[in-house]
Amino acid sequence: MKKWQIILGSLLLVIILAVGGYMLYVHINTKQADNQINRIIEEAGIPENGIIVIEKTKYNQKVLSDEWWTKEITTEKDYENWKKTVKEQQHFFNGDKLTSKNESKLDTKTNCELKYNFAYYKNPDKVYGDYVISGDSVSSDEATRLFAYTIPKNHLPF
């Protein structure tokens, strides 16, 4: 073999191993983060069969900063309450009027505007949960009248 082929092959192998190692790292740590988040969801009393996952646990990192993982869910109870409230008030929580054109949004559970956002931070090892209504965080006091479940106070961001 020629010298340049050995160098090129070695370089390619190093790149493949580095990318593969990074992907394995992200996969293993995402699984760990998901387990930590699910533990808090369980502490909140949300039954496993009542969870509607809007966004699976995903890895986040800004360049040269801390790592975190997020997961967004709603529940069957919250979905039913949201659907009922929107029909009664004739408008969505974001202010949009309920019309025949957008009424079909009520049939898709992932459109529910009552969401629980969870974030797992590796350093320090902590999970935070947040109540979100139509994209805006709300206080736990406001959430108690609208949400079906309560995130443990020691896992709230405020």
PELIN-V962804 format. One record per pair of residues at least 24 apart in sequence whose C-alpha atoms are under 10 Angstrom apart, sorted by sequence separation. I is the first residue (numbers start at 0). GAP is how many residues later the second one is. D is the distance in whole Angstrom. If there is no record, write none. Layout:
i: <I,I>
gap: <GAP,GAP>
d: <D,D>
This chain:
i: <32,33,49,50,51,81,82,127,128,32,49,50,82,127,128,129,130,29,30,32,48,49,50,51,79,82,127,128,129,29,30,47,48,49,50,51,78,81,85,126,127,128,129,29,45,46,49,78,82,125,126,127,128,129,28,29,45,46,49,78,79,81,82,113,125,126,127,128,28,29,45,78,81,82,126,127,26,45,77,78,80,81,115,25,26,36,40,78,79,81,113,114,25,36,37,75,78,80,113,115,117,25,36,74,77,78,113,115,32,33,73,74,77,78,115,32,33,73,75,77,78,118,31,32,33,72,73,74,77,117,29,30,32,73,117,118,28,29,72,73,74,93,94,117,28,29,73,74,92,93,72,73,74,92,93,72,73,91,92,93,71,72,73,71,72,70,71,72,70,71,69,70,71,69,70,68,69,70,68,69,67,68,69,67,68,66,67,68,66,67,53,54,65,66,67,52,53,65,66,51,52,53,65,67,69,71,73,51,53,65,67,68,69,70,71,73,59,67,69,51,58,71,53,56,57,58,59,84,52,53,54,56,51,52,53,56,81,80,81,80,80,77,78,77,78,76,77,76,77,74,75,76,73,74,73,74,40,73,40,39,36,37,36,35,36,35,36,33,35,33,34,35,43,32,33,32,39,31,32,38,39,40,32,35,36,37,39,29,31,35,36,35,36,32,36,28,32,32,45,44,45,44,45,43,44,45,43,44,42,43,44,40,42,43,40,41,42,43,40,39,40,43,39,39>
gap: <24,24,24,24,24,24,24,24,24,25,25,25,25,25,25,25,25,26,26,26,26,26,26,26,26,26,26,26,26,27,27,27,27,27,27,27,27,27,27,27,27,27,27,28,28,28,28,28,28,28,28,28,28,28,29,29,29,29,29,29,29,29,29,29,29,29,29,29,30,30,30,30,30,30,30,30,31,31,31,31,31,31,31,32,32,32,32,32,32,32,32,32,33,33,33,33,33,33,33,33,33,34,34,34,34,34,34,34,35,35,35,35,35,35,35,36,36,36,36,36,36,36,37,37,37,37,37,37,37,37,38,38,38,38,38,38,39,39,39,39,39,39,39,39,40,40,40,40,40,40,41,41,41,41,41,42,42,42,42,42,43,43,43,44,44,45,45,45,46,46,47,47,47,48,48,49,49,49,50,50,51,51,51,52,52,53,53,53,54,54,55,55,55,55,55,56,56,56,56,57,57,57,57,57,57,57,57,58,58,58,58,58,58,58,58,58,59,59,59,60,60,60,61,61,61,61,61,61,62,62,62,62,63,63,63,63,64,65,65,66,67,68,68,69,69,70,70,71,71,72,72,72,73,73,74,74,75,75,77,78,80,80,81,82,82,83,83,84,84,85,85,85,85,86,86,87,87,88,88,88,88,88,89,89,89,89,89,90,90,90,90,91,91,92,92,93,93,94,102,103,103,104,104,105,105,105,106,106,107,107,107,108,108,108,109,109,109,109,110,111,111,111,112,115>
d: <8,9,9,5,7,9,8,9,9,9,5,6,10,10,9,9,9,10,8,9,9,5,9,10,9,9,8,6,6,7,9,9,9,7,10,9,9,10,10,9,5,5,7,7,10,9,10,10,10,10,6,5,7,9,10,6,8,10,10,9,9,10,8,9,8,9,6,10,8,10,10,6,7,9,9,9,9,10,10,9,9,7,9,9,9,9,10,9,9,7,8,9,7,9,9,8,6,9,7,10,10,10,8,9,8,8,10,10,8,8,8,10,9,7,9,6,9,8,10,6,9,10,10,8,8,8,10,9,8,9,9,10,9,7,9,10,10,7,10,9,9,8,9,10,9,9,6,8,7,6,9,5,9,6,8,6,6,9,10,9,7,5,9,6,7,8,5,8,6,6,7,5,9,6,7,8,4,9,6,6,7,5,9,6,7,9,5,9,6,6,9,9,8,7,9,9,6,8,8,7,8,8,7,10,9,10,10,7,9,10,10,9,10,9,10,10,10,10,10,10,10,10,9,9,10,10,10,10,10,10,9,9,10,10,10,9,9,8,9,8,8,8,10,6,9,8,6,6,8,9,9,9,9,8,10,9,9,10,9,9,10,9,7,10,7,10,7,10,7,10,10,10,10,9,8,6,7,10,8,9,9,9,8,9,9,10,8,10,10,8,6,7,8,10,9,9,10,9,9,10,7,7,9,6,8,9,6,8,9,5,9,9,8,6,9,10,7,10,8,8,9,10,8,8>
